[in-house]
């Protein structure tokens, strides 16, 4: 189980990559996790 | 909110991964576990839960943080709390709609759980992640 918390972020930030760099960080990390799935 | 399935055609066998946010996030992997057991549902390679809503009772403290002046409050109330309240009313008679009420989470596919600090769903997402870990979900 992989758990990731983004302290200062609000609901919906994940889809706001043009404005919030943290959204791009989240997408990149999830992409890496998906690629590592067996 | 958003939901996507990924089909990896390059793998030797078709694989699907569930990714979703808010209300549908945790529900489907849980319901598909039963479907897969009965032989008529997809076998998931993984589940990505983005600020999942797991408990429609909405009793966790992050739902009612007194004095919270976060600028996203109005949007949050409009986009999250109101739809969730409607969903909660719809599912009031069936506690099974809340993944947090499942007796066990064992046997669920590998999970990635994301929560956000200034989100009313923070506490129930954190709690669900802890339960997945306790249940031995990889």
Backbone of each chain as nested JSON, in Angstrom:
{
  "chains": [
    {"id": "A", "residues": [
      {"number": 1, "name": "UNK", "atoms": {"N": [0.846, -1.189, 0.0], "CA": [0.0, 0.0, 0.0], "C": [0.886, 1.245, 0.0]}},
      {"number": 2, "name": "UNK", "atoms": {"N": [0.703, 2.074, -1.013], "CA": [1.471, 3.309, -1.101], "C": [0.59, 4.472, -0.691]}},
      {"number": 3, "name": "UNK", "atoms": {"N": [1.056, 5.233, 0.293], "CA": [0.284, 6.365, 0.799], "C": [1.051, 7.655, 0.537]}},
      {"number": 4, "name": "UNK", "atoms": {"N": [0.345, 8.669, 0.012], "CA": [0.993, 9.946, -0.274], "C": [0.077, 11.075, 0.173]}},
      {"number": 5, "name": "UNK", "atoms": {"N": [0.609, 11.969, 0.985], "CA": [-0.176, 13.092, 1.49], "C": [0.417, 14.407, 0.985]}},
      {"number": 6, "name": "UNK", "atoms": {"N": [-0.443, 15.295, 0.486], "CA": [-0.014, 16.62, 0.048], "C": [-0.572, 17.644, 1.029]}},
      {"number": 7, "name": "UNK", "atoms": {"N": [0.258, 18.11, 1.967], "CA": [-0.213, 18.883, 3.12], "C": [-1.032, 20.134, 2.779]}},
      {"number": 8, "name": "UNK", "atoms": {"N": [-0.567, 20.994, 1.882], "CA": [-1.241, 22.274, 1.676], "C": [-2.309, 22.263, 0.602]}},
      {"number": 9, "name": "UNK", "atoms": {"N": [-2.587, 21.108, 0.032], "CA": [-3.474, 21.08, -1.134], "C": [-4.938, 20.861, -0.757]}},
      {"number": 10, "name": "UNK", "atoms": {"N": [-5.813, 21.268, -1.674], "CA": [-7.253, 21.182, -1.442], "C": [-7.876, 20.157, -2.388]}},
      {"number": 11, "name": "UNK", "atoms": {"N": [-9.146, 19.866, -2.175], "CA": [-9.841, 18.906, -2.999], "C": [-9.906, 19.411, -4.438]}},
      {"number": 12, "name": "UNK", "atoms": {"N": [-9.456, 18.598, -5.381], "CA": [-9.499, 18.987, -6.782], "C": [-8.168, 19.471, -7.338]}},
      {"number": 13, "name": "UNK", "atoms": {"N": [-7.174, 19.625, -6.494], "CA": [-5.89, 20.175, -6.965], "C": [-5.249, 19.305, -8.043]}},
      {"number": 14, "name": "UNK", "atoms": {"N": [-5.551, 18.009, -7.973], "CA": [-4.908, 17.025, -8.853], "C": [-5.096, 17.348, -10.332]}},
      {"number": 15, "name": "UNK", "atoms": {"N": [-6.209, 17.982, -10.685], "CA": [-6.502, 18.263, -12.099], "C": [-6.053, 19.666, -12.521]}},
      {"number": 16, "name": "UNK", "atoms": {"N": [-5.327, 20.377, -11.645], "CA": [-4.981, 21.774, -11.923], "C": [-3.488, 21.955, -12.196]}},
      {"number": 17, "name": "UNK", "atoms": {"N": [-2.935, 21.071, -13.007], "CA": [-1.499, 21.083, -13.256], "C": [-0.967, 22.332, -13.929]}},
      {"number": 18, "name": "UNK", "atoms": {"N": [-1.82, 23.068, -14.642], "CA": [-1.34, 24.295, -15.278], "C": [-1.047, 25.387, -14.248]}},
      {"number": 19, "name": "UNK", "atoms": {"N": [-1.696, 25.283, -13.108], "CA": [-1.537, 26.312, -12.073], "C": [-0.734, 25.835, -10.87]}},
      {"number": 20, "name": "UNK", "atoms": {"N": [-0.844, 24.54, -10.568], "CA": [-0.254, 24.026, -9.331], "C": [0.797, 22.974, -9.629]}},
      {"number": 21, "name": "UNK", "atoms": {"N": [2.038, 23.286, -9.324], "CA": [3.124, 22.355, -9.607], "C": [2.936, 21.039, -8.842]}},
      {"number": 22, "name": "UNK", "atoms": {"N": [2.329, 21.113, -7.662], "CA": [2.128, 19.912, -6.864], "C": [1.244, 18.891, -7.587]}},
      {"number": 23, "name": "UNK", "atoms": {"N": [0.348, 19.371, -8.447], "CA": [-0.489, 18.452, -9.226], "C": [0.378, 17.651, -10.187]}},
      {"number": 24, "name": "UNK", "atoms": {"N": [1.368, 18.31, -10.786], "CA": [2.271, 17.611, -11.709], "C": [3.145, 16.613, -10.97]}},
      {"number": 25, "name": "UNK", "atoms": {"N": [3.534, 16.974, -9.757], "CA": [4.3, 16.045, -8.925], "C": [3.468, 14.793, -8.654]}},
      {"number": 26, "name": "UNK", "atoms": {"N": [2.19, 15.007, -8.307], "CA": [1.307, 13.876, -8.003], "C": [1.123, 12.981, -9.23]}},
      {"number": 27, "name": "UNK", "atoms": {"N": [0.89, 13.59, -10.389], "CA": [0.687, 12.815, -11.62], "C": [1.939, 12.002, -11.943]}},
      {"number": 28, "name": "UNK", "atoms": {"N": [3.107, 12.629, -11.801], "CA": [4.357, 11.931, -12.101], "C": [4.569, 10.737, -11.178]}},
      {"number": 29, "name": "UNK", "atoms": {"N": [4.28, 10.945, -9.908], "CA": [4.481, 9.861, -8.954], "C": [3.529, 8.699, -9.215]}},
      {"number": 30, "name": "UNK", "atoms": {"N": [2.286, 9.019, -9.547], "CA": [1.31, 7.968, -9.835], "C": [1.699, 7.228, -11.121]}},
      {"number": 31, "name": "UNK", "atoms": {"N": [2.193, 7.979, -12.107], "CA": [2.644, 7.339, -13.348], "C": [3.76, 6.341, -13.055]}},
      {"number": 32, "name": "UNK", "atoms": {"N": [4.687, 6.741, -12.201], "CA": [5.781, 5.841, -11.829], "C": [5.279, 4.602, -11.116]}},
      {"number": 33, "name": "UNK", "atoms": {"N": [4.295, 4.807, -10.252], "CA": [3.71, 3.685, -9.51], "C": [3.028, 2.71, -10.473]}},
      {"number": 34, "name": "UNK", "atoms": {"N": [2.285, 3.257, -11.457], "CA": [1.588, 2.403, -12.428], "C": [2.583, 1.596, -13.262]}},
      {"number": 35, "name": "UNK", "atoms": {"N": [3.657, 2.242, -13.666], "CA": [4.654, 1.545, -14.493], "C": [5.317, 0.412, -13.722]}},
      {"number": 36, "name": "UNK", "atoms": {"N": [5.392, 0.568, -12.398], "CA": [6.068, -0.448, -11.585], "C": [5.15, -1.614, -11.23]}},
      {"number": 37, "name": "UNK", "atoms": {"N": [3.846, -1.502, -11.565], "CA": [2.905, -2.58, -11.232], "C": [3.287, -3.862, -11.958]}},
      {"number": 38, "name": "UNK", "atoms": {"N": [3.236, -4.951, -11.221], "CA": [3.543, -6.242, -11.844], "C": [2.304, -6.809, -12.521]}}
    ]},
    {"id": "B", "residues": [
      {"number": 1, "name": "UNK", "atoms": {"N": [-16.035, 11.843, -9.611], "CA": [-15.332, 12.723, -10.524], "C": [-14.58, 11.852, -11.516]}},
      {"number": 2, "name": "UNK", "atoms": {"N": [-13.37, 12.232, -11.89], "CA": [-12.703, 11.531, -12.992], "C": [-12.451, 10.058, -12.725]}},
      {"number": 3, "name": "UNK", "atoms": {"N": [-12.569, 9.275, -13.731], "CA": [-12.23, 7.858, -13.593], "C": [-11.682, 7.343, -14.916]}},
      {"number": 4, "name": "UNK", "atoms": {"N": [-10.694, 6.507, -14.818], "CA": [-10.081, 6.003, -16.036], "C": [-9.637, 4.566, -15.835]}},
      {"number": 5, "name": "UNK", "atoms": {"N": [-9.716, 3.819, -16.897], "CA": [-9.155, 2.481, -16.876], "C": [-8.003, 2.431, -17.855]}},
      {"number": 6, "name": "UNK", "atoms": {"N": [-6.942, 1.761, -17.459], "CA": [-5.789, 1.646, -18.344], "C": [-5.689, 0.209, -18.826]}},
      {"number": 7, "name": "UNK", "atoms": {"N": [-5.653, 0.045, -20.131], "CA": [-5.449, -1.259, -20.721], "C": [-4.04, -1.305, -21.281]}},
      {"number": 8, "name": "UNK", "atoms": {"N": [-3.245, -2.215, -20.802], "CA": [-1.862, -2.305, -21.256], "C": [-1.761, -3.396, -22.313]}},
      {"number": 9, "name": "UNK", "atoms": {"N": [-1.791, -2.953, -23.593], "CA": [-1.82, -3.928, -24.682], "C": [-0.463, -4.594, -24.887]}},
      {"number": 10, "name": "UNK", "atoms": {"N": [0.596, -3.989, -24.32], "CA": [1.922, -4.55, -24.538], "C": [2.185, -5.744, -23.612]}},
      {"number": 11, "name": "UNK", "atoms": {"N": [1.387, -5.874, -22.562], "CA": [1.591, -6.987, -21.643], "C": [1.065, -8.273, -22.26]}},
      {"number": 12, "name": "UNK", "atoms": {"N": [1.528, -9.391, -21.723], "CA": [1.124, -10.668, -22.289], "C": [-0.354, -10.944, -22.027]}},
      {"number": 13, "name": "UNK", "atoms": {"N": [-0.864, -10.457, -20.906], "CA": [-2.292, -10.594, -20.633], "C": [-2.875, -9.21, -20.388]}},
      {"number": 14, "name": "UNK", "atoms": {"N": [-4.137, -9.002, -20.795], "CA": [-4.742, -7.686, -20.601], "C": [-4.788, -7.34, -19.109]}},
      {"number": 15, "name": "UNK", "atoms": {"N": [-4.451, -6.103, -18.795], "CA": [-4.496, -5.685, -17.412], "C": [-5.246, -4.368, -17.299]}},
      {"number": 16, "name": "UNK", "atoms": {"N": [-6.01, -4.22, -16.25], "CA": [-6.739, -2.977, -16.009], "C": [-6.364, -2.438, -14.655]}},
      {"number": 17, "name": "UNK", "atoms": {"N": [-6.252, -1.117, -14.569], "CA": [-5.991, -0.473, -13.294], "C": [-7.053, 0.587, -13.068]}},
      {"number": 18, "name": "UNK", "atoms": {"N": [-7.635, 0.558, -11.899], "CA": [-8.684, 1.524, -11.588], "C": [-8.08, 2.782, -10.993]}},
      {"number": 19, "name": "UNK", "atoms": {"N": [-8.418, 3.949, -11.59], "CA": [-7.988, 5.224, -11.02], "C": [-9.196, 6.14, -10.931]}},
      {"number": 20, "name": "UNK", "atoms": {"N": [-9.449, 6.716, -9.757], "CA": [-10.61, 7.574, -9.615], "C": [-10.445, 8.493, -8.423]}},
      {"number": 21, "name": "UNK", "atoms": {"N": [-11.269, 9.558, -8.436], "CA": [-11.222, 10.533, -7.348], "C": [-12.573, 10.613, -6.637]}},
      {"number": 22, "name": "UNK", "atoms": {"N": [-12.542, 11.056, -5.41], "CA": [-13.726, 11.339, -4.607], "C": [-14.626, 10.105, -4.443]}},
      {"number": 23, "name": "UNK", "atoms": {"N": [-15.893, 10.216, -4.792], "CA": [-16.858, 9.183, -4.405], "C": [-16.63, 7.804, -5.036]}},
      {"number": 24, "name": "UNK", "atoms": {"N": [-16.43, 7.695, -6.352], "CA": [-16.305, 6.348, -6.92], "C": [-14.968, 5.68, -6.607]}},
      {"number": 25, "name": "UNK", "atoms": {"N": [-14.018, 6.426, -6.064], "CA": [-12.647, 5.934, -5.964], "C": [-12.533, 4.575, -5.296]}},
      {"number": 26, "name": "UNK", "atoms": {"N": [-13.048, 4.473, -4.091], "CA": [-12.836, 3.242, -3.327], "C": [-13.954, 2.232, -3.514]}},
      {"number": 27, "name": "UNK", "atoms": {"N": [-15.094, 2.678, -4.019], "CA": [-16.259, 1.791, -4.106], "C": [-16.036, 0.672, -5.114]}},
      {"number": 28, "name": "UNK", "atoms": {"N": [-15.55, 1.05, -6.313], "CA": [-15.51, 0.071, -7.388], "C": [-14.537, -1.073, -7.148]}},
      {"number": 29, "name": "UNK", "atoms": {"N": [-13.289, -0.781, -6.7], "CA": [-12.406, -1.932, -6.429], "C": [-13.013, -2.878, -5.415]}},
      {"number": 30, "name": "UNK", "atoms": {"N": [-13.75, -2.331, -4.455], "CA": [-14.356, -3.168, -3.432], "C": [-15.488, -4.029, -4.017]}},
      {"number": 31, "name": "UNK", "atoms": {"N": [-16.324, -3.404, -4.844], "CA": [-17.429, -4.172, -5.424], "C": [-16.923, -5.159, -6.469]}},
      {"number": 32, "name": "UNK", "atoms": {"N": [-15.858, -4.766, -7.2], "CA": [-15.31, -5.673, -8.213], "C": [-14.61, -6.865, -7.587]}},
      {"number": 33, "name": "UNK", "atoms": {"N": [-14.175, -6.724, -6.339], "CA": [-13.572, -7.872, -5.667], "C": [-14.577, -9.011, -5.59]}},
      {"number": 34, "name": "UNK", "atoms": {"N": [-15.818, -8.645, -5.275], "CA": [-16.851, -9.676, -5.2], "C": [-17.191, -10.211, -6.592]}},
      {"number": 35, "name": "UNK", "atoms": {"N": [-17.219, -9.305, -7.568], "CA": [-17.527, -9.733, -8.936], "C": [-16.454, -10.683, -9.461]}},
      {"number": 36, "name": "UNK", "atoms": {"N": [-15.183, -10.363, -9.168], "CA": [-14.084, -11.216, -9.632], "C": [-14.159, -12.585, -8.965]}},
      {"number": 37, "name": "UNK", "atoms": {"N": [-14.545, -12.587, -7.694], "CA": [-14.668, -13.842, -6.955], "C": [-15.75, -14.711, -7.588]}},
      {"number": 38, "name": "UNK", "atoms": {"N": [-16.807, -14.046, -8.067], "CA": [-17.905, -14.784, -8.675], "C": [-17.65, -15.06, -10.151]}},
      {"number": 39, "name": "UNK", "atoms": {"N": [-16.528, -14.648, -10.657], "CA": [-16.134, -15.008, -12.012], "C": [-16.683, -14.132, -13.111]}},
      {"number": 40, "name": "UNK", "atoms": {"N": [-17.318, -13.005, -12.771], "CA": [-17.884, -12.182, -13.841], "C": [-17.413, -10.728, -13.756]}},
      {"number": 41, "name": "UNK", "atoms": {"N": [-16.261, -10.507, -13.182], "CA": [-15.762, -9.134, -13.102], "C": [-14.296, -9.054, -13.471]}},
      {"number": 42, "name": "UNK", "atoms": {"N": [-13.787, -7.853, -13.691], "CA": [-12.387, -7.691, -14.084], "C": [-11.444, -7.959, -12.919]}},
      {"number": 43, "name": "UNK", "atoms": {"N": [-10.306, -8.51, -13.246], "CA": [-9.269, -8.665, -12.239], "C": [-8.361, -7.438, -12.341]}},
      {"number": 44, "name": "UNK", "atoms": {"N": [-8.291, -6.666, -11.268], "CA": [-7.56, -5.414, -11.319], "C": [-6.087, -5.616, -10.973]}},
      {"number": 45, "name": "UNK", "atoms": {"N": [-5.225, -4.917, -11.74], "CA": [-3.792, -4.958, -11.447], "C": [-3.446, -3.977, -10.335]}},
      {"number": 46, "name": "UNK", "atoms": {"N": [-4.284, -2.963, -10.151], "CA": [-4.022, -1.974, -9.112], "C": [-5.174, -0.997, -8.991]}},
      {"number": 47, "name": "UNK", "atoms": {"N": [-5.101, -0.153, -7.927], "CA": [-6.121, 0.87, -7.732], "C": [-5.445, 2.151, -7.26]}},
      {"number": 48, "name": "UNK", "atoms": {"N": [-5.794, 3.256, -7.932], "CA": [-5.274, 4.566, -7.551], "C": [-6.439, 5.378, -7.008]}},
      {"number": 49, "name": "UNK", "atoms": {"N": [-6.388, 5.691, -5.724], "CA": [-7.491, 6.386, -5.069], "C": [-7.054, 7.814, -4.738]}},
      {"number": 50, "name": "UNK", "atoms": {"N": [-7.634, 8.769, -5.463], "CA": [-7.252, 10.173, -5.3], "C": [-8.285, 10.868, -4.428]}},
      {"number": 51, "name": "UNK", "atoms": {"N": [-7.846, 11.361, -3.317], "CA": [-8.731, 11.853, -2.239], "C": [-10.092, 11.141, -2.221]}},
      {"number": 52, "name": "UNK", "atoms": {"N": [-10.059, 9.834, -1.892], "CA": [-11.298, 9.051, -1.951], "C": [-12.29, 9.403, -0.839]}},
      {"number": 53, "name": "UNK", "atoms": {"N": [-13.583, 9.349, -1.181], "CA": [-14.649, 9.416, -0.179], "C": [-14.952, 7.988, 0.231]}},
      {"number": 54, "name": "UNK", "atoms": {"N": [-14.731, 7.652, 1.482], "CA": [-14.891, 6.265, 1.903], "C": [-15.986, 6.067, 2.918]}},
      {"number": 55, "name": "UNK", "atoms": {"N": [-16.448, 7.161, 3.524], "CA": [-17.454, 7.017, 4.579], "C": [-18.508, 8.109, 4.436]}},
      {"number": 56, "name": "UNK", "atoms": {"N": [-19.699, 7.722, 3.979], "CA": [-20.728, 8.71, 3.688], "C": [-21.448, 9.219, 4.931]}},
      {"number": 57, "name": "UNK", "atoms": {"N": [-21.047, 8.734, 6.098], "CA": [-21.59, 9.3, 7.331], "C": [-21.003, 10.698, 7.562]}},
      {"number": 58, "name": "UNK", "atoms": {"N": [-19.838, 10.941, 7.001], "CA": [-19.154, 12.243, 7.1], "C": [-19.027, 12.742, 8.536]}},
      {"number": 59, "name": "UNK", "atoms": {"N": [-18.564, 11.873, 9.412], "CA": [-18.392, 12.243, 10.819], "C": [-16.949, 12.606, 11.15]}},
      {"number": 60, "name": "UNK", "atoms": {"N": [-16.038, 12.445, 10.189], "CA": [-14.635, 12.719, 10.485], "C": [-14.404, 14.217, 10.699]}},
      {"number": 61, "name": "UNK", "atoms": {"N": [-13.475, 14.555, 11.593], "CA": [-13.253, 15.965, 11.96], "C": [-12.952, 16.875, 10.777]}},
      {"number": 62, "name": "UNK", "atoms": {"N": [-12.285, 16.348, 9.741], "CA": [-11.919, 17.237, 8.636], "C": [-13.135, 17.743, 7.864]}},
      {"number": 63, "name": "UNK", "atoms": {"N": [-14.297, 17.162, 8.102], "CA": [-15.514, 17.669, 7.459], "C": [-16.013, 18.942, 8.119]}},
      {"number": 64, "name": "UNK", "atoms": {"N": [-15.658, 19.128, 9.368], "CA": [-16.185, 20.284, 10.113], "C": [-15.067, 20.973, 10.871]}},
      {"number": 65, "name": "UNK", "atoms": {"N": [-14.133, 21.531, 10.131], "CA": [-13.014, 22.208, 10.772], "C": [-13.428, 23.646, 11.067]}},
      {"number": 66, "name": "UNK", "atoms": {"N": [-13.683, 23.918, 12.325], "CA": [-14.184, 25.246, 12.724], "C": [-13.163, 26.329, 12.388]}},
      {"number": 67, "name": "UNK", "atoms": {"N": [-13.638, 27.448, 11.857], "CA": [-12.777, 28.581, 11.592], "C": [-11.886, 28.4, 10.379]}},
      {"number": 68, "name": "UNK", "atoms": {"N": [-12.143, 27.406, 9.59], "CA": [-11.335, 27.17, 8.398], "C": [-11.637, 28.258, 7.372]}},
      {"number": 69, "name": "UNK", "atoms": {"N": [-10.635, 29.068, 7.059], "CA": [-10.848, 30.184, 6.129], "C": [-10.184, 29.916, 4.783]}},
      {"number": 70, "name": "UNK", "atoms": {"N": [-9.979, 28.666, 4.475], "CA": [-9.321, 28.348, 3.217], "C": [-10.119, 28.913, 2.039]}},
      {"number": 71, "name": "UNK", "atoms": {"N": [-9.435, 29.584, 1.082], "CA": [-10.164, 30.202, -0.032], "C": [-10.957, 29.209, -0.874]}},
      {"number": 72, "name": "UNK", "atoms": {"N": [-10.628, 27.939, -0.777], "CA": [-11.355, 26.952, -1.572], "C": [-12.639, 26.488, -0.891]}},
      {"number": 73, "name": "UNK", "atoms": {"N": [-12.969, 27.106, 0.246], "CA": [-14.127, 26.643, 1.008], "C": [-15.429, 26.639, 0.211]}},
      {"number": 74, "name": "UNK", "atoms": {"N": [-15.681, 27.755, -0.485], "CA": [-16.943, 27.863, -1.22], "C": [-17.0, 26.791, -2.308]}},
      {"number": 75, "name": "UNK", "atoms": {"N": [-15.906, 26.656, -3.041], "CA": [-15.83, 25.651, -4.103], "C": [-15.959, 24.25, -3.509]}},
      {"number": 76, "name": "UNK", "atoms": {"N": [-15.3, 24.063, -2.379], "CA": [-15.332, 22.772, -1.703], "C": [-16.762, 22.395, -1.33]}},
      {"number": 77, "name": "UNK", "atoms": {"N": [-17.478, 23.369, -0.744], "CA": [-18.844, 23.091, -0.33], "C": [-19.723, 22.766, -1.533]}},
      {"number": 78, "name": "UNK", "atoms": {"N": [-19.483, 23.519, -2.616], "CA": [-20.321, 23.346, -3.794], "C": [-20.018, 22.03, -4.504]}},
      {"number": 79, "name": "UNK", "atoms": {"N": [-18.734, 21.705, -4.625], "CA": [-18.353, 20.559, -5.439], "C": [-18.288, 19.248, -4.671]}},
      {"number": 80, "name": "UNK", "atoms": {"N": [-18.022, 19.331, -3.373], "CA": [-17.77, 18.112, -2.621], "C": [-18.88, 17.792, -1.629]}},
      {"number": 81, "name": "UNK", "atoms": {"N": [-19.139, 18.718, -0.737], "CA": [-20.063, 18.389, 0.347], "C": [-21.491, 18.224, -0.134]}},
      {"number": 82, "name": "UNK", "atoms": {"N": [-21.937, 19.111, -1.037], "CA": [-23.328, 18.996, -1.483], "C": [-23.589, 17.705, -2.26]}},
      {"number": 83, "name": "UNK", "atoms": {"N": [-22.753, 17.381, -3.267], "CA": [-22.968, 16.095, -3.962], "C": [-22.862, 14.9, -3.031]}},
      {"number": 84, "name": "UNK", "atoms": {"N": [-21.918, 14.963, -2.091], "CA": [-21.771, 13.847, -1.164], "C": [-23.01, 13.708, -0.296]}},
      {"number": 85, "name": "UNK", "atoms": {"N": [-23.58, 14.842, 0.09], "CA": [-24.776, 14.776, 0.922], "C": [-25.917, 14.105, 0.161]}},
      {"number": 86, "name": "UNK", "atoms": {"N": [-26.039, 14.436, -1.116], "CA": [-27.082, 13.806, -1.921], "C": [-26.844, 12.306, -2.012]}},
      {"number": 87, "name": "UNK", "atoms": {"N": [-25.576, 11.948, -2.237], "CA": [-25.239, 10.538, -2.341], "C": [-25.519, 9.829, -1.031]}},
      {"number": 88, "name": "UNK", "atoms": {"N": [-25.189, 10.516, 0.051], "CA": [-25.404, 9.928, 1.366], "C": [-26.893, 9.662, 1.596]}},
      {"number": 89, "name": "UNK", "atoms": {"N": [-27.717, 10.623, 1.174], "CA": [-29.163, 10.419, 1.341], "C": [-29.617, 9.206, 0.537]}},
      {"number": 90, "name": "UNK", "atoms": {"N": [-29.076, 9.088, -0.687], "CA": [-29.467, 8.009, -1.577], "C": [-29.093, 6.648, -0.988]}},
      {"number": 91, "name": "UNK", "atoms": {"N": [-27.96, 6.626, -0.282], "CA": [-27.452, 5.345, 0.214], "C": [-27.681, 5.15, 1.699]}},
      {"number": 92, "name": "UNK", "atoms": {"N": [-28.52, 5.984, 2.288], "CA": [-28.681, 5.933, 3.733], "C": [-29.133, 4.553, 4.21]}},
      {"number": 93, "name": "UNK", "atoms": {"N": [-29.971, 3.894, 3.418], "CA": [-30.514, 2.612, 3.851], "C": [-29.536, 1.461, 3.639]}},
      {"number": 94, "name": "UNK", "atoms": {"N": [-28.474, 1.71, 2.886], "CA": [-27.513, 0.644, 2.637], "C": [-26.128, 1.062, 3.083]}},
      {"number": 95, "name": "UNK", "atoms": {"N": [-25.747, 0.68, 4.276], "CA": [-24.43, 1.03, 4.789], "C": [-23.321, 0.479, 3.922]}},
      {"number": 96, "name": "UNK", "atoms": {"N": [-23.63, -0.493, 3.1], "CA": [-22.613, -1.122, 2.264], "C": [-22.046, -0.16, 1.23]}},
      {"number": 97, "name": "UNK", "atoms": {"N": [-22.71, 0.995, 1.044], "CA": [-22.199, 1.959, 0.075], "C": [-20.897, 2.591, 0.541]}},
      {"number": 98, "name": "UNK", "atoms": {"N": [-20.623, 2.54, 1.838], "CA": [-19.393, 3.134, 2.363], "C": [-18.293, 2.085, 2.446]}},
      {"number": 99, "name": "UNK", "atoms": {"N": [-17.227, 2.243, 1.644], "CA": [-16.123, 1.277, 1.714], "C": [-15.556, 1.152, 3.12]}},
      {"number": 100, "name": "UNK", "atoms": {"N": [-15.638, 2.232, 3.904], "CA": [-15.092, 2.199, 5.262], "C": [-15.844, 1.204, 6.147]}},
      {"number": 101, "name": "UNK", "atoms": {"N": [-17.052, 0.82, 5.73], "CA": [-17.847, -0.112, 6.55], "C": [-17.589, -1.573, 6.2]}},
      {"number": 102, "name": "UNK", "atoms": {"N": [-16.79, -1.809, 5.167], "CA": [-16.516, -3.198, 4.785], "C": [-15.844, -3.939, 5.936]}},
      {"number": 103, "name": "UNK", "atoms": {"N": [-16.251, -5.158, 6.167], "CA": [-15.691, -5.919, 7.285], "C": [-14.201, -6.147, 7.1]}},
      {"number": 104, "name": "UNK", "atoms": {"N": [-13.812, -6.447, 5.878], "CA": [-12.374, -6.635, 5.614], "C": [-12.015, -6.049, 4.259]}},
      {"number": 105, "name": "UNK", "atoms": {"N": [-10.799, -5.549, 4.175], "CA": [-10.299, -5.029, 2.908], "C": [-9.248, -5.97, 2.317]}},
      {"number": 106, "name": "UNK", "atoms": {"N": [-9.086, -7.12, 2.965], "CA": [-8.093, -8.092, 2.495], "C": [-8.458, -8.57, 1.092]}},
      {"number": 107, "name": "UNK", "atoms": {"N": [-7.461, -8.8, 0.277], "CA": [-7.702, -9.334, -1.058], "C": [-7.87, -8.268, -2.122]}},
      {"number": 108, "name": "UNK", "atoms": {"N": [-7.86, -7.006, -1.723], "CA": [-7.968, -5.939, -2.713], "C": [-6.638, -5.794, -3.464]}},
      {"number": 109, "name": "UNK", "atoms": {"N": [-6.693, -5.268, -4.7], "CA": [-5.461, -5.134, -5.491], "C": [-4.526, -4.081, -4.911]}},
      {"number": 110, "name": "UNK", "atoms": {"N": [-3.255, -4.082, -5.329], "CA": [-2.297, -3.085, -4.855], "C": [-2.857, -1.674, -4.95]}},
      {"number": 111, "name": "UNK", "atoms": {"N": [-2.607, -0.876, -3.912], "CA": [-3.272, 0.431, -3.816], "C": [-2.286, 1.582, -3.699]}},
      {"number": 112, "name": "UNK", "atoms": {"N": [-2.652, 2.69, -4.328], "CA": [-1.979, 3.977, -4.138], "C": [-3.045, 4.945, -3.651]}},
      {"number": 113, "name": "UNK", "atoms": {"N": [-2.871, 5.505, -2.467], "CA": [-3.873, 6.412, -1.89], "C": [-3.257, 7.795, -1.716]}},
      {"number": 114, "name": "UNK", "atoms": {"N": [-3.926, 8.801, -2.29], "CA": [-3.482, 10.191, -2.166], "C": [-4.503, 10.968, -1.345]}},
      {"number": 115, "name": "UNK", "atoms": {"N": [-4.017, 11.742, -0.36], "CA": [-4.911, 12.648, 0.366], "C": [-4.317, 14.047, 0.36]}},
      {"number": 116, "name": "UNK", "atoms": {"N": [-5.187, 15.053, 0.569], "CA": [-4.758, 16.447, 0.57], "C": [-5.09, 17.085, 1.919]}},
      {"number": 117, "name": "UNK", "atoms": {"N": [-4.193, 17.942, 2.379], "CA": [-4.311, 18.491, 3.729], "C": [-5.533, 19.355, 3.965]}},
      {"number": 118, "name": "UNK", "atoms": {"N": [-5.886, 20.207, 2.988], "CA": [-7.002, 21.117, 3.183], "C": [-8.249, 20.583, 2.478]}},
      {"number": 119, "name": "UNK", "atoms": {"N": [-8.539, 19.33, 2.704], "CA": [-9.641, 18.651, 2.026], "C": [-10.562, 18.04, 3.078]}},
      {"number": 120, "name": "UNK", "atoms": {"N": [-11.86, 18.282, 2.983], "CA": [-12.769, 17.677, 3.972], "C": [-12.708, 16.154, 3.979]}},
      {"number": 121, "name": "UNK", "atoms": {"N": [-12.209, 15.56, 2.879], "CA": [-12.133, 14.098, 2.819], "C": [-10.814, 13.556, 3.36]}},
      {"number": 122, "name": "UNK", "atoms": {"N": [-9.992, 14.455, 3.881], "CA": [-8.66, 14.045, 4.323], "C": [-8.683, 12.902, 5.338]}},
      {"number": 123, "name": "UNK", "atoms": {"N": [-9.443, 13.06, 6.403], "CA": [-9.378, 12.095, 7.503], "C": [-9.868, 10.707, 7.092]}},
      {"number": 124, "name": "UNK", "atoms": {"N": [-10.965, 10.66, 6.332], "CA": [-11.465, 9.338, 5.95], "C": [-10.54, 8.663, 4.939]}},
      {"number": 125, "name": "UNK", "atoms": {"N": [-9.843, 9.476, 4.113], "CA": [-8.859, 8.908, 3.194], "C": [-7.662, 8.345, 3.945]}},
      {"number": 126, "name": "UNK", "atoms": {"N": [-7.185, 9.109, 4.928], "CA": [-6.061, 8.644, 5.752], "C": [-6.424, 7.349, 6.476]}},
      {"number": 127, "name": "UNK", "atoms": {"N": [-7.63, 7.318, 7.021], "CA": [-8.072, 6.154, 7.787], "C": [-8.192, 4.926, 6.881]}},
      {"number": 128, "name": "UNK", "atoms": {"N": [-8.729, 5.133, 5.687], "CA": [-8.887, 4.02, 4.748], "C": [-7.528, 3.472, 4.326]}},
      {"number": 129, "name": "UNK", "atoms": {"N": [-6.566, 4.386, 4.103], "CA": [-5.212, 3.966, 3.747], "C": [-4.615, 3.113, 4.856]}},
      {"number": 130, "name": "UNK", "atoms": {"N": [-4.834, 3.528, 6.1], "CA": [-4.316, 2.756, 7.236], "C": [-4.956, 1.377, 7.294]}},
      {"number": 131, "name": "UNK", "atoms": {"N": [-6.261, 1.316, 6.98], "CA": [-6.942, 0.01, 6.991], "C": [-6.448, -0.895, 5.867]}},
      {"number": 132, "name": "UNK", "atoms": {"N": [-6.187, -0.316, 4.701], "CA": [-5.646, -1.115, 3.597], "C": [-4.307, -1.729, 4.01]}},
      {"number": 133, "name": "UNK", "atoms": {"N": [-3.489, -0.917, 4.681], "CA": [-2.179, -1.387, 5.128], "C": [-2.334, -2.52, 6.136]}},
      {"number": 134, "name": "UNK", "atoms": {"N": [-3.23, -2.319, 7.102], "CA": [-3.476, -3.35, 8.122], "C": [-3.937, -4.657, 7.49]}},
      {"number": 135, "name": "UNK", "atoms": {"N": [-4.727, -4.521, 6.403], "CA": [-5.29, -5.706, 5.752], "C": [-4.259, -6.417, 4.876]}},
      {"number": 136, "name": "UNK", "atoms": {"N": [-3.064, -5.847, 4.787], "CA": [-2.015, -6.49, 4.014], "C": [-2.109, -6.245, 2.524]}},
      {"number": 137, "name": "UNK", "atoms": {"N": [-2.857, -5.221, 2.126], "CA": [-2.938, -4.881, 0.702], "C": [-1.588, -4.342, 0.246]}},
      {"number": 138, "name": "UNK", "atoms": {"N": [-1.037, -4.909, -0.837], "CA": [0.302, -4.477, -1.278], "C": [0.321, -3.083, -1.91]}}
    ]}
  ]
}
